[in-house]
Amino acid sequence: MAKQVWQFEPADRWVRVIFQDGTIADSKKAMLMIESRGELDYYFPLEDVRQDMLIKSEHVETSGYRGIRRFWHVRVGDRLAENAAWTYDPKERRPDFTGFIAFDWHEMDHWYEEDEEVFFHVRHPYHRIDTIKSSRHVELFVDGIRVADTTRPFMLFETSLNVRYYIPPEDVDMTFLTPTKTLTVCPYKGEAGYFNVHVNGETYADTVWTYPDPIPEAPKIKGLLAFWPEKDKRIQIFVDGELQ
């Protein structure tokens, strides 16, 4: 089993958590917990948390490498989020969380870093996105039918993920695409809308996405289209004549 790695470091950001109409946490001294097994959470000094909105829960979890985690309900008015916050008992060979509390991201209503709202999950400080304009020849085929053909793609390189090719809609045969009601949110890019692709009598559901209004950190992909070949092997992307 791989050795557990912990990083417990200052966030260096003003972080606020909103539940109902109440500000539960408001801190310029929040800590960011980065754990090699997947945890990525803000921890707030208790003095920066509305403790009158916390109710101690009977729920306790024990983990061999994390130790004892004790949970708290969050109540504002008549609204209750059960087991939506937690603290850790001290444990050897692990950061000392004494005096800090964390909140379940999805149980809270809004999260802010400085004056900007952050969506879906904490933004990893070591997660990088590069969007680079290219003149490479990108062709997109669905079941043998060419749906897109461009020599002006934007290539998006994102840490640990496959390269994505964002294509101007003018270089996509939009007669094959119909918009859907699906929406997803990326903390690094914003809210994405989706399209189905219809080829040879079949529908490839939500296999194209676009960011009509990306966050300020990702302006280059505004309105461009990206295809999702992992959803179906009949969706193929060729770059300079080579199948990706």
Secondary structure, DSSP 8 states (H G I E B T S, - for coil): -----EEEEE--S-EEEEETTEEEEEESS-EEEEETTS-EEEEEEGGGB-GGGEEEEEEEEEETTTEEEEEEEEEETTEEEEEEEEEE---TTS---TTEEEE-GGGSSEEEETTEEE-SS---TT--EEEEE----EEEEETTEEEEEES--EEEEETTS--EEEE-GGGB-GGGEEEEEEEEEETTTEEEEEEEEEETTEEEEEEEEEBSS--TT-GGGBT-EEE-GGG-TTEEEEETTEE-
